[in-house]
Amino acid sequence: MKIEQIYTGCLAQGAYYITSDGEAAIIDPLRETQPYLDRLERDNVKLKYIFETHFHADFVSGHVDLSKETGAPIVYGPNAACEFDCISAKDGQEFKIGKVTIKVLHTPGHTMESTTFLLVDENGKDHAIFSGDTLFIGDVGRPDLAQKAAGMTQDQLAGILFHSLRDKIMTLADDVIVYPAHGAGSACGKNMSKETVSTIGNQKATNYALRANMTEAEFIQEVTDGLLPPPAYFSMNVAMNKGGYESFETVLHNGMKAINVKEFEAVAEETGALILDTRSAADFHKGFIPQSINIGINGDFAPWVGTLIADVKQPIILVTTVGMEEETVTRLSRVGFDTIIGHLEGGFEAWQKAGFEVDTVNRITAEQFANEVNIETDKIIDIRKETEYAAEHIEDAYSKPLAYINDWVKDINPNEHFYLHCAGGYRSMIAASILQARGFRNFSEVEGGFGAISKTNLPKSDFVCQSKTLNA
């Protein structure tokens, strides 16, 4: 028996590849199937089952394509209403893979079809669980995503999750290994650890939601407290995972279409495409195609695309570092952005050499910022998360998280200058590109963000203060 965790940092997502005696199973695969097909060929094994812990909201799974290419059936837990051929397994149902057994433990609460798969080894011993979004390392799945589909409140779903955890998971032996679907950085929970593997015993001892003396009412209160609104693309990804989707190969083929500089503007206008520039903030601010939005590939790329663009059907035309086109299309497809028209042939350098119009962002160093800013009179917008701001921030800075830019941008006075920063410069350049695409040019973006600013002598606060409004 072999278990391989295939972890994708950009999505903080774990897929699992299990082999035993010439047969294999894959749990919660990502959109692109070739890596799994390569593993199957390398190990000379037959894929027997594709297991899905639930209908994922934060990424598009590769289950449909993988099933078509291998003939392996797709297995969900109870209550799974697929719009394609799948097995909606019964609670307790068992599936053989070589000499090992996968047992279905129906664990609703995150969603009503949420299922934990228990791996029983060749000796009949409970070895590991693949807990999906039911149990994370340090946290449990948020109970607010499936309210509409379930016809329940988040408190009702949280109550169901409480019993799933205590009746199905906490009864397992302490040495059973826990393999979750996500780690730190995922929007599917709020307190996930950076660790991606644990044990039942360790989680009983350290996970706040598995506290032995916790009442159901306490669980509901603690699990639902502080939940941020889910990204808008989540519901669209659920629909794709339930109903099927365009073949990844088709999406990749379209996205790899090279569009030369002479045709680029016309294609963008005719299709209504958003120009997405995935270069680094350091490169983008020096020059970019006007109206481009910058979300760098070397960061939390896919989640930010999903959060800020939201509509997965939005046509997109890419500007990437030359050689990064395929990687960019692949990452976009993982969160359901399939309408990729193509990419700029030769990248931004080709555009620049052709003499077309170029825009820039006013980026200043932290030292320059410290020397010129007047804390008492100048506006400083901190676009980090509320928790980052609460931990420490520049005195009198406004807390305006990037995730909510579409809400707070309307409050900006276009005639009043302000400073913009995040933690390190990645998110603030995203915000800068959005602001400039909407006609705002009255700001300075701070290179290095709060990490660099904290090294200056500017006054900082380490306590939570009430966020001001931009018009205050």
N, C-alpha and C positions, 0 to 999 in steps of 0.2 A: 504494500500500500504506500502511495505517495500523495502528499497534499502540498500543492504549491499556491501560495497567495500571490496574485498578480495585482500589485498596488499601483494605482495611477494618481500621482501627487496632485496634478492640476485639478482633479475632481475629488480628491481625498476618498477614492473609491477602491474597494477591494473585491476582485473577482477570484474565484477559486477553481482550481484544476485538480481533479482527483483521479488517480489511476489504481487499478487492482486487477491483476491476472488477465491482462489483455483488453480490459474495458476501462472506459473513462466516463466521468461526469464533469460538467462545468456549471458553476453556480454564479448567477448574476453577471454574465459576460458583457463587456463593452461593445459598442456599435461595430467596430471593425473586426471582422472574423478571421483574417489571415493569420494573426499570431496564434490563435487557437488551433487552426488547421495545421500550422507548422509544427506545433507541439504534438499533435496527434500523430502526424507522419513520423516525426523524430522518434517517438516512443513506440511506434508500430502498434497503436491501440485503436479500438473502435469507440467512438462516442456513443454511449448508450442513452444518456439522458441529459437534458438541459434543465436545470432547476432555477426557478425564479422565486425569490423570497417574498416579493410583492410587486405591484405595478409601480415602478420607480418614478419619482417626480423630478429628480435632479439630473437625470441623464437618460438617454435613449439606449436601451439594451440591444445586444446583438442577437437575441434569441430567435427572431423570425428568420433572419438571413442564415444563421448557423444551422437551424433546423432544415432549411431548404437545401443547404449544401451538404449536409451529412445524413439526413433522414432521421436524426434523433428526435424523439418527441419532447415537447416543452411541458414541464410539470410545474403547476402552481399549487397552492394550498386550497382549502375550501373557500367558497364564495367568489372564485375568480371567474368573471364573465369575459372570456376572450372573444375577439372577433376573428379569430383564426383557430386552426386546430390546436387544442392543448388538452392536457389532462388536468382537471381540477380534482386534486387528490383528497381523500378523506383523512380526517384526523387519525393518526396512528398507522396509516397505510405505509407499507414498506416497499422499497425498490432495491434490487440487487445490482451491485456493480462489482463484477469479479467475485472476490471472496468477502467483500464488505457490504454493509446494508445502510441505506439512507432511510431513516424513519421520519415521517411527517409529524411535527408538533405544531398544531394550529395555535398561533399566538397573536390574535387580533388586538387592536388598540391603536397602533400607528396607522394601519388601514385594516379593514375588516377581513381582507384575504391574507394579511401578513402571516408568514409561516417561518418557523425555525426548523432547519433540517439537522437531525441528529445522526451523526456518523457512528455506527457500531462496527467495531473491527472484526477481524476474522475469528477472534476468540470469543465473540459475543459481548465484549466490554464496550460500554459507552466511552467513545474516544474524544469527540469534538462536536460542537454545534456551530452551524453557520446561521447566525442570528439575524441577518438582514438589518433592518432598521428597528427591530424590536429591542435589542440590547446592544449598546455600544460599550467601548471601554471608557468607563467613567460617566456614562449617561445612558439614557433610553430614548427611543424615538419620540419625536414630537407628535402630540395627538390632535393637532388642529388641521392637518392637511386633507383629511378625508371626510370632513364634516358634511359637506354637501352630498357626496356619494352615499354616505352611510345614513343620512337623515338624522344625525345626532349632533349634540354639542361637543366641544372639545373636552368638557368635563366628563361627559358620559363615555367618550372614547378613552380618556385617561383612566377612568374606573375599570374599563374592560382590560386595558393594558396592565393595570395593577394586578389583576387576577391571573392574566397570562404569565406574567413574570413569576408570581408566587406559586402558581399551580403547575406550571410546565417547566420552568427553567431553574428556579431556586431549589427545586426538589432533586436536581441532578447532583452527582458526586462532585466534590470540590476540585478534583483533579481533571475534570472535563475541560478541554480547551475551548475558548471562545474566539471565534472568527467573525467579526462584524462586517457589515457592508461599507462602513465609512469610518474615517478618523477625523482628527482635528482639522477644521477648515470647512467642513461640510455644513450646509444650512439645514440639514435634516435633524440636528440636535443642537444643544446650546453649551454643553460642558464636556465635549469629547476630549479624550486624552490623545497625545501624540503617538502613544503606543497603538499598535494595530493588532496585537494578539494578547490574550490574557487567559485566566482560568475562572471557573465559577467561584471557587473559594476566594480568589483575589478580589473579584467583583463584589462578593458579599461583604468583604471587609472594607472596601474603598469606594464603591459606587453609592452616591447619596441616595439614589432611587431604590436601592436594594437593602436599605437599613432594616434589620430584623424586626425592630419594634415599631416600624412605621405603620400608621393607620392608613386606610384608604383615603380618608379626607386629607391627611397630611401629604400623601403621595400626589393627589390631584393638585393641591395647592403648589407644591414645590415643582412639579413637572410643567405646569402651565405658567408659572411665574416667569416673567421676563422674555416670553417668546416674541421674537420680531416677526413682522409680516413676511410670509414666504415670497421668494422671487416670483415675478409674474409669469415666467416661462414654465413653472412647475406643472401647472394644469395642462399645458400643451404637450409636455413630455409624457404625462400620464396617458393622455389620449393616444399618442403615438405607440406607446408600449402596449396599450389594450387593443388598438385597431390595426397595427402594422404600419409600415412606412416604406419610403422609396429605398431601393437597394443602395447600400453604401457605395458600391462600385459606380453606380450612376451618379451619385452625388460627387464622388471624387473626380469622375470624368469631366463633369460640368465645371467644377471648381478649378481644374487644371487647364482650362482654356486660357491661353495667353492673349491678352488684348493689347495691341500696340498703342502708343501714346496718341496717335492721330485719331484713333477710334474711341479712346477711353471716355472722353467727356460725352460724346454722343451716346454711347452705350449706357452710361450712368443716367443721363437725362431720359432716354427712351424707356428704360426699365424702372426708373424711380429708385434705383439702388442706392443704398447707403455705402459710402466709401469708408471702409474699415482698414486703418493703417496699423499693422501689428508690430512695427519696429519698436525699439526701446525708447523710453522717454528722452534719453540723452541724444538720440538721433532725431527723434520727431521734432523736438522744440526748435532745432536749428533750421528746419525747412520741411514743409509738407504741402500736399495738394489742398487748396482751400476747401473748407467744409468737411474735411476728413475727421473721423473720430479715431482717437488713438487708444487702443487697448493692447498692451504689449504681450506678445506670445510668451515671454519669459516671466510669467507671474500667474496669478489666479485668473487666467485668460477666459476659459469657458464659462465659469460662474459669473464673471463680470459682464460678459457678452449677454448671457441670459438675463441678468438682473437689469441691465441698462437698455438693451435693445428690446427685450421682452417678447416681441412678436416673432416667433420662429419662421413665419412665412415672409418676413421682410427680405426683399432681394438685397444681396450684398455683393459688392465688388471689392476685391482685396488689393492692398498694397503691402507687400511683405519684403523682408530681407531676401535677396535672391537665394534660392535653394530651400526656403522654408515654406513654399507654397503647399506642398502635400501635407506637411505636418499641421499647417493652419486649417486646411479644409477638414482634415481628420478630427481635429479638436472641436471645430464648429459642429460637425455632424454628431458628435457625442452628446450634444445638448439640443439636437433637433434642428439646427439651422441648415436646412438642405437647399435653400434657394440661393446658391452661390453662382453668380453669373460668370465669374472668371477672375483673373488677376492681371495686374498691370505688368506687361512684359518688360523685363529689365529693371523692375522696381522703381523706386523714387528717383534713383540716379538717372534713369532714362528720361523721366519727365523733366528733370532739372536740365539735362543736357539739351533737350529739345527747345528750351527757352520758354516753357509755359510758366504761368503765374505760380508763385510760391508764397506761402504764408509762414509765419514764425510765432512762437510763444515767448513772451517776456519772462524768461527764467532768471532768477537772481540767486546768489549764494546765500547761505545762512548768515555769513558774516556781513554781507551787504545789507541783508534784511535787518540784522541787529543794529547796524549803524544808522539806518535811515528811518526805521519805524518809530512812531510815537505811540506807545501803548495806550495812552489816555484818549487819544483822538482818532487814531487810524483803525480801520476795520480789519480784523484778522479772522479768516474763516478756516476752521479746523474741520477737515472732511473725514477724519478717522471715525471708527465706530464709537458709539456712546461709551462703551466700557474703556476704550483706550483714552478717550477724553477725560473720563472720570478719574482714571489712575493718575494722570498728570497732564497739564496743559499750560499754555501761555496765559498769563493773567488777562482777563477781559476778552479772550478769544471767543468767537461764536462757534457752537457745536452744530455743524450741519453735515451729517454723514453723506458720503457719496451715493449710497443706495437710494437716498431720497432727493437727489438733485432735481428731479422733475417737479418736485413739490416746492422746494425753496428757491429755485432759480427765478421764479416770478416776483420774488420779494427784493431782488437786487435792484439798486438804483444805478442805472447805466452811466450816470454822471459823477458817481462817487468812486474813487479808487479804493481797492481793497487788496489784501494779501491772502494767498491761498496756499495751504500746506496739508500734507498727510503725514504718514510715518516715515516714508523714505523717498517719495517722489513718484512712485508708480501710479497711485490713485489720483494724486493731484494733477498729473498730466492728462489722465482720462478726463477729469473735470474741466481742465483748461481747454481741451479740444472741444468738449460739448459746449462750453460757454462761448467760445469763439465761433463755433458753427451757428450759434443763435444770436450772434451780433455783439456779444460783450467783449470789449477789449480793455476795460478799465481796471486791470488787475496785474499783479506780479505773482508768479508761481515760485515757491521756494524750493530750490534744489536740495535734496537730502532730507527734506521734511523735518519732523520733530526730532528725529535722531540726530540731525546736525544742529538744529536750533537749540536743543538741550545742552549743547556744549558751549553755547554763548552765555553772556551775562544777563540775558533777558529774564525778567521775573517770571517764575513759574509757580503753579499751584498744584498741590497734590491732594486736594479734596474736591468733592463733587459740589459744583455750584449750579444753580439753575441756568439753563441755556437762555440767552437773550434772543430777541427776535431781531431780524435784520433791520427793521424799521425803528428799533428802540433808540 
